[in-house]
Each structure stands twice: as structure tokens, then as C-alpha cells.
Amino acid sequence: MINLTFILGGCRSGKSGLALTTANAISTDRRVFIATSMPCDDEMKDRVARHRAERGAGWTTVEAPLALAEAIAENARNGCVILVDCLTLWISNMLLETGSPAAVEARIPHLIRTLAQAPCPVVLVSNEVGAGIVPENKLARQFRDLAGTANQAVAAAADRVVWVVAGIPVTIKPAS
């Protein structure tokens, strides 16, 4: 069984839809969606509502904008699947909360250990942010660097990594 599937891509690439399809294909009696967003404006609230409607009633939603590893540990058990959307929002939330890239980076190994110990399949979504231009401000560069570090760590730990480009999934690390 594939325990960790990591799905990444650019904004609006289709990664969340693929993650939902992947998680729904896993035979289980319990589905947990861990949301890392903090919807602060109407557009984000609409986006969250749209994603919730796409998931349907068979999902339990857990909001974990900062305590992602803890939410995974608390909700992981045999007979369930966890879908996390998304890693980059978690990083952004922590960076804005702490103001310290070092503090954010220090939390990544704990997340990796938690993912490795999960007794159920986990599907984790993230944005690939390193393929664009170098941001002009320090905070954006710190975020980009932290996202790259986290993406590398999760990809290394994952059983399967899929990059979504224009709605087309490209497996870059096949399950063995």
C-alpha cells in the first residue's frame, strides 16, 4: 500500500482535484480532510466552500492552519485516509505567525516523522513555487525558500510524487 502520496504543481494546475480523486479511490470507511487555509476574505471563503462541496458529505474536515503534524497524528488510524491541502499554506501561516524562517524550518522534520508514522494513507498537496522568477521582497523569498525546503523533504519521504501540469498528472517518483 502507498502510504504517502505527494501531489504538487502550480496554482490552478489541477492538483487539488487529483488529490481528491486519489484519496477517493482508496477503499476506507473514514475520510479526513485537513485544511491549512485561514480564509480571511470573501474570495478565499468562496474557494473553501467550493472545495468543500467538491469533497461531499463523506469527509470530516479538520482545520489545522498551524498544527499540521499534530492534526495528522490525532486523526490518523487504520481504516482511514487523510488528505492535506496544502503544505504551502501551512508554511505561509507559520511564517506570518512566527516571523522566523528558522522556526518554520525547524518544524519540517516533525512533520516528516509524523507522516512516516501515520498508519493510514496520506495524500498531501503543495504548490511548486520555485519555477518562477526570484521574488523582489525578502518575505516572499523566505516563503519560496521554505516551500522548496519542505517540498524536497516531503518528496524524499513520499512513496509516490506526482507533479500536475495544466491538469495533466506526471509521476516523478513512482511507487515501488
Summary of the structure (lengths in Angstrom):
residues: 176
radius of gyration: 15.2
end to end distance: 9.9
largest distance: 46.9
contacts: 530
relative contact order: 0.23
helix: 46%
strand: 23%
